[in-house]
Amino acid sequence: MERRIGLRGRTDFSVVAHYGNQTIRCRGVEISATGIVLERRQRPDEDVTPIFVPVELNLPERLRTIRAMARPVRWYGSLQAFRFVKMSDADRLTLAEHLDLLQLRGRALA
């Protein structure tokens, strides 16, 4: 059973996740106004299990990086799902605009 709040769209852009002193570059593959799914080539060190992870989203149509605090929700294979817990209202609006662009480009929205 899947739990989803709001629209979620397939996407592809660069994301930087900070696990303590460890910085991991990955790809955002699904996005919504409330969370993101990242495709990761490496897992953070096993002894580092933060409750919150600062993330930097580099949307292709924006020059400014979106910064958010995210909570890891689950792993499946090389994908990790996060729920945004802190983000400015302006940045949430920017994510909604990104979803609108995905829909205009014909990307599948769920």
Secondary structure as a PSIPRED ss2 file (coil, helix, strand):
# PSIPRED VFORMAT (PSIPRED V4.0)

   1 M C   1.000  0.000  0.000
   2 E C   1.000  0.000  0.000
   3 R C   1.000  0.000  0.000
   4 R C   1.000  0.000  0.000
   5 I C   1.000  0.000  0.000
   6 G C   1.000  0.000  0.000
   7 L C   1.000  0.000  0.000
   8 R C   1.000  0.000  0.000
   9 G E   0.000  0.000  1.000
  10 R E   0.000  0.000  1.000
  11 T E   0.000  0.000  1.000
  12 D E   0.000  0.000  1.000
  13 F E   0.000  0.000  1.000
  14 S E   0.000  0.000  1.000
  15 V E   0.000  0.000  1.000
  16 V E   0.000  0.000  1.000
  17 A E   0.000  0.000  1.000
  18 H E   0.000  0.000  1.000
  19 Y E   0.000  0.000  1.000
  20 G C   1.000  0.000  0.000
  21 N C   1.000  0.000  0.000
  22 Q E   0.000  0.000  1.000
  23 T E   0.000  0.000  1.000
  24 I E   0.000  0.000  1.000
  25 R E   0.000  0.000  1.000
  26 C E   0.000  0.000  1.000
  27 R E   0.000  0.000  1.000
  28 G E   0.000  0.000  1.000
  29 V E   0.000  0.000  1.000
  30 E E   0.000  0.000  1.000
  31 I E   0.000  0.000  1.000
  32 S C   1.000  0.000  0.000
  33 A C   1.000  0.000  0.000
  34 T C   1.000  0.000  0.000
  35 G E   0.000  0.000  1.000
  36 I E   0.000  0.000  1.000
  37 V E   0.000  0.000  1.000
  38 L E   0.000  0.000  1.000
  39 E E   0.000  0.000  1.000
  40 R C   1.000  0.000  0.000
  41 R C   1.000  0.000  0.000
  42 Q C   1.000  0.000  0.000
  43 R C   1.000  0.000  0.000
  44 P C   1.000  0.000  0.000
  45 D C   1.000  0.000  0.000
  46 E C   1.000  0.000  0.000
  47 D C   1.000  0.000  0.000
  48 V C   1.000  0.000  0.000
  49 T C   1.000  0.000  0.000
  50 P C   1.000  0.000  0.000
  51 I C   1.000  0.000  0.000
  52 F C   1.000  0.000  0.000
  53 V E   0.000  0.000  1.000
  54 P E   0.000  0.000  1.000
  55 V E   0.000  0.000  1.000
  56 E E   0.000  0.000  1.000
  57 L E   0.000  0.000  1.000
  58 N E   0.000  0.000  1.000
  59 L C   1.000  0.000  0.000
  60 P C   1.000  0.000  0.000
  61 E C   1.000  0.000  0.000
  62 R C   1.000  0.000  0.000
  63 L C   1.000  0.000  0.000
  64 R C   1.000  0.000  0.000
  65 T C   1.000  0.000  0.000
  66 I E   0.000  0.000  1.000
  67 R E   0.000  0.000  1.000
  68 A E   0.000  0.000  1.000
  69 M E   0.000  0.000  1.000
  70 A E   0.000  0.000  1.000
  71 R E   0.000  0.000  1.000
  72 P E   0.000  0.000  1.000
  73 V E   0.000  0.000  1.000
  74 R E   0.000  0.000  1.000
  75 W E   0.000  0.000  1.000
  76 Y E   0.000  0.000  1.000
  77 G C   1.000  0.000  0.000
  78 S C   1.000  0.000  0.000
  79 L E   0.000  0.000  1.000
  80 Q E   0.000  0.000  1.000
  81 A E   0.000  0.000  1.000
  82 F E   0.000  0.000  1.000
  83 R E   0.000  0.000  1.000
  84 F E   0.000  0.000  1.000
  85 V E   0.000  0.000  1.000
  86 K E   0.000  0.000  1.000
  87 M C   1.000  0.000  0.000
  88 S C   1.000  0.000  0.000
  89 D H   0.000  1.000  0.000
  90 A H   0.000  1.000  0.000
  91 D H   0.000  1.000  0.000
  92 R H   0.000  1.000  0.000
  93 L H   0.000  1.000  0.000
  94 T H   0.000  1.000  0.000
  95 L H   0.000  1.000  0.000
  96 A H   0.000  1.000  0.000
  97 E H   0.000  1.000  0.000
  98 H H   0.000  1.000  0.000
  99 L H   0.000  1.000  0.000
 100 D H   0.000  1.000  0.000
 101 L H   0.000  1.000  0.000
 102 L H   0.000  1.000  0.000
 103 Q H   0.000  1.000  0.000
 104 L H   0.000  1.000  0.000
 105 R C   1.000  0.000  0.000
 106 G C   1.000  0.000  0.000
 107 R C   1.000  0.000  0.000
 108 A C   1.000  0.000  0.000
 109 L E   0.000  0.000  1.000
 110 A C   1.000  0.000  0.000
